[in-house]
Structure formats: C-alpha cells, structure tokens
Amino acid sequence: MEEKILVTKNNGFMFLALITFLIGFSVCIFIYGASYEFGYIIFVSIVLFILGIFLSAGLKVIKPQEALVLTLFGKYIGTLKNEGFYFVNPFCVAVNPASNTKLNQSGDVRESGTMFVSQNTQNVNAIQSISKKMSLKIMTLNNNRQKINDYLGNPIEIGIAVTWKVVDTAKAAFNVDNYKEYLSLQCDAALRNIVRLYPYDVAPNVDTTGDGIADEGSLRGSSEVVAKRIKEEIQSKVHEAGIEIIESRITYLAYAPEIAAVMLQRQQASAIIDARKMIVDGAVGMVEMALERLESNNTVELDEERKAAMISNLLVVLCGNSEAQPVINSGSLY
C-alpha cells in the first residue's frame, strides 16, 4: 500500500457558503410554499435542505501535524496532510483503526483526574470516537515494566520509553489491524530479545556483540548501546506499519524483588573486598617505604625478627577498622 497525498485546494469556505445558501434558500421557499400551500415548492425545499445537510458532511478541518485517510466505497483514494479547511466527497469515509485505542503514551492517556469532562461520560466518549484524524506528531510510548531473565538467567525488571511518529498513513491504516497495539507488542518483543543478550553487571566470558570475543557489555554499564539496539530491533519490525522510531531509552532497571536483597549483599561484599584490597596494597607500600627510609638514612639497624615485628605492627595500625592504641615497650625484645 502506497500513500497518496491529496493536493486539493482549500475550498472549504466556498462550499460552506454554498451550503449555507442552500439551507437558507430552502427555509425561505419552505415558508413561501407553506404560506400559499404549494406542495411542490415544499417538496423542493425539503430536498434542498437535505442536500445542504448531506454536503456539510464533506467539510473537513485539518490542523497542523494531522492527517485524514479517506476511502470511497472501500477504495483508498488518498490522504489529506496539509492544514486547512477542505471539502471532499461526502461519501468519503475517514479511516483510523487506532482512533479509540488508549495506550500509556503521550497524547493518548486517559486521565480522569485531569480531563475536563461533562457529567455524561458516554457523550464524551462518543465525541472522541467520532474523530478519525491520524496524528503525525512525535509521541512517546511508555510500556509497562517487564520481568526478563538476563544473559546469566537473573530475573530483572526493565522499562523503556520509545519516541515514535507515523510517517506513512496508508501503511499505518491498512497494513496492520491497529498500529498502536502493533507498536506496543513489538516494543515488548524487541526488549525481551535484546535484554537476554546482556548480563545485568559486567561478567567474565560474556559476548554481547556476537563477534565471538568476550567484552564488558552490560545492561547497567552499556545502557546507550542497549537502547540503540532496541531501537533498531523495533524499527525493523514496524517499518511495514508506516512508523518511524526516533529514539528509545531505558527508564527503569533493577533486579526483580525476589533476588534484589541477595544481589545487594553480593554487591556490598564485592565493594568491601575491593576496598580491603586497596587498603592492603596501600599499607604494604607504606611499610616498604618506611623500611627503605630507615635503612637508607641509617636511622636504626633492624634484624629480620625486628623487621617482622615492625611490619606486623604497622599493618595492624594501617589495616585496622579502628584506631590502634599505642603500647610503649620500655624493655628489650629479647
């Protein structure tokens, strides 16, 4: 299905004037016919009035970044994309299969607390369902969070926000049943396909790029790369629906609640080990420096046993969790 852009003139005001004249003229001759009891004049006035009402169905107002997909007796005839006031064939029917679909996305969310509606909700829904215009604006789809197993099998919760817009109205209207629901399902599928290729944190011997070489890719550390791959995966699926994916972003990433506490303890233990390693490395360097300075300046001569005692005392002081209490030795070590 190829999109056809209708380039008709903005002739809505001319036909609006004609319709107004027909309705006004029909009312006038109806009054005249009723006054003199001319049956055929009354019949003509009724026909003109019905004709005016029928022609008014062809008046269409297109706002910026809106489109109207038109069919005539089941055949696609084109799309109105330029803003303006138009008159089209009254038999034309506007098509938008996703007009009543409400997803968790910008411009498409039902918020009862912020919508100014009348007491009769059914009338509001009826008014909303009448509009068959297709939005060409950039929209953001924020699907629900998913629980997915990462490369190592750990369950995680992840959510993404996808920025998209309709670029081909004919494909969006006719190639898929409902382009909004189709996009939402493809986002969920692409997210699951990409996330399972990455571990949550950097893990050894994991190939996330598919080149056969282990790398340091992870969901937490390579979020930009993961988001780009998700975007490309979604775009490859929704091209036939006339949708362009502008950007995808990871909005939420965490371990699933059932393993979150254990993983937190693991991260804490890893952090403690790294900190202890750094402290020990620094302490050993400081002890070596102290011994070298003492020997180079001939400050004191230490045998192996005294060196061992000094090293032990310095390491206790430097590596201890609390401050060491000084002990003065007034005697000899021997």
C-alpha positions, -999 to 999 in steps of 0.1 A, spaced: 0 0 0 15 33 -11 5 66 4 -13 91 -19 -12 128 -8 -43 147 -19 -33 182 -31 -69 196 -34 -74 233 -28 -86 247 5 -121 251 -9 -140 246 23 -151 282 27 -166 283 -8 -186 252 -2 -196 264 33 -211 295 17 -229 274 -9 -243 250 18 -254 280 39 -271 295 9 -288 262 1 -301 257 36 -312 294 39 -329 293 5 -347 260 13 -360 275 45 -373 306 27 -391 287 -1 -405 263 25 -421 292 43 -433 306 9 -447 272 -1 -464 266 32 -479 301 31 -495 296 -3 -499 258 0 -477 249 -29 -469 213 -24 -442 210 -50 -423 240 -35 -424 224 -1 -410 192 -16 -382 211 -34 -373 230 -2 -371 197 17 -349 182 -10 -326 213 -9 -324 213 29 -314 176 29 -289 182 1 -273 210 22 -271 188 53 -256 160 32 -230 183 16 -219 196 50 -206 161 58 -178 168 32 -164 197 52 -131 187 68 -108 208 90 -71 196 92 -49 210 119 -11 211 117 5 176 122 -28 158 115 -38 136 86 -71 122 73 -70 89 54 -100 88 31 -117 58 14 -145 59 -12 -167 28 -12 -139 8 3 -112 21 -21 -83 42 -7 -83 75 -25 -57 95 -6 -46 113 25 -51 150 35 -20 161 53 -18 199 48 -36 220 73 -66 239 61 -104 238 55 -114 213 28 -144 200 11 -143 163 -1 -168 139 -15 -194 134 12 -194 97 5 -157 95 16 -151 78 49 -121 86 72 -102 56 84 -81 53 116 -82 19 131 -64 31 163 -87 61 170 -102 45 201 -70 27 213 -57 41 246 -21 33 255 3 46 281 17 72 258 17 110 253 -14 125 239 -32 92 243 -37 86 280 -70 86 298 -66 107 330 -99 111 347 -84 134 373 -72 160 348 -97 158 320 -124 184 319 -155 163 310 -192 167 314 -212 146 338 -223 124 309 -192 104 302 -208 85 274 -213 117 254 -176 125 258 -166 90 246 -189 94 216 -174 127 207 -139 112 210 -148 82 188 -161 105 160 -126 119 153 -108 97 128 -78 120 123 -44 104 125 -18 123 145 16 129 128 31 144 160 61 128 178 47 107 206 63 87 234 52 52 243 60 41 279 51 5 281 47 -13 314 78 -27 331 87 -63 321 103 -91 341 130 -106 319 159 -130 325 193 -115 316 222 -134 300 230 -152 332 194 -161 340 189 -135 367 154 -120 367 154 -83 363 127 -56 358 132 -32 330 111 -5 313 117 16 282 103 47 266 100 48 228 97 80 208 79 75 175 57 90 148 36 80 118 54 87 85 32 67 61 -5 70 69 -16 44 43 6 17 58 -5 26 93 -42 24 84 -42 -7 61 -11 -28 66 -18 -37 102 -50 -41 122 -41 -15 148 -8 3 145 -7 15 181 -12 -20 196 12 -34 170 39 -10 181 33 -18 217 37 -55 211 68 -51 190 84 -29 217 78 -57 243 92 -84 220 123 -63 210 130 -55 246 129 -92 256 151 -102 226 178 -77 233 179 -78 271 185 -116 272 218 -109 254 233 -88 282 241 -95 319 229 -70 344 265 -63 355 298 -69 338 305 -107 338 335 -127 325 334 -147 293 302 -130 280 299 -120 243 272 -93 239 281 -82 204 281 -115 186 317 -113 174 328 -143 194 350 -121 217 342 -116 254 335 -79 262 324 -58 291 289 -50 279 261 -50 305 227 -36 309 238 -12 337 270 0 321 261 -1 284 226 15 285 232 36 254 243 7 233 214 -15 246 189 13 239 202 17 203 199 -20 196 164 -20 210 155 9 187 170 -9 156 151 -40 165 118 -22 168 123 -2 136 129 -34 116 95 -47 128 73 -16 125 86 -3 91 57 -20 73 33 -2 97 44 32 85 61 41 118 95 57 124 112 51 157 131 82 167 146 72 200 144 46 227 155 50 263 158 27 293 136 43 320 138 17 347 163 -11 355 166 -32 387 168 -67 399 135 -85 405 123 -82 441 128 -119 448 166 -116 443 172 -79 449 182 -84 485 207 -112 477 222 -92 448 226 -62 471 245 -83 496 267 -96 467 274 -60 456 282 -50 491 306 -79 496 323 -71 463 327 -35 473 341 -45 507 366 -68 491 377 -42 466 381 -16 494 401 -41 516 424 -49 486 431 -12 481 438 -7 518 462 -36 520 480 -26 488 485 9 502 496 -4 536 522 -27 521 536 2 501 538 24 531 556 -3 551 581 -9 523 587 28 521 593 31 559 618 3 559 637 17 529 639 52 545 651 37 578 678 17 561 689 44 537 693 70 564 710 45 588 685 56 615 684 22 631 696 -13 622 669 -40 624 674 -77 621 649 -99 605 629 -105 637 626 -68 645 616 -61 609 589 -88 611 576 -72 644 576 -37 629 558 -49 597 532 -66 619 526 -36 640 524 -12 610 500 -35 591 477 -37 622 477 1 625 472 8 588 446 -20 580 426 -20 612 390 -8 613 395 12 645 423 34 658 452 14 674 461 20 710 498 28 714 518 5 737 553 17 749 578 -10 753 604 0 778 624 -32 777 641 -53 751 626 -76 726 650 -104 736 
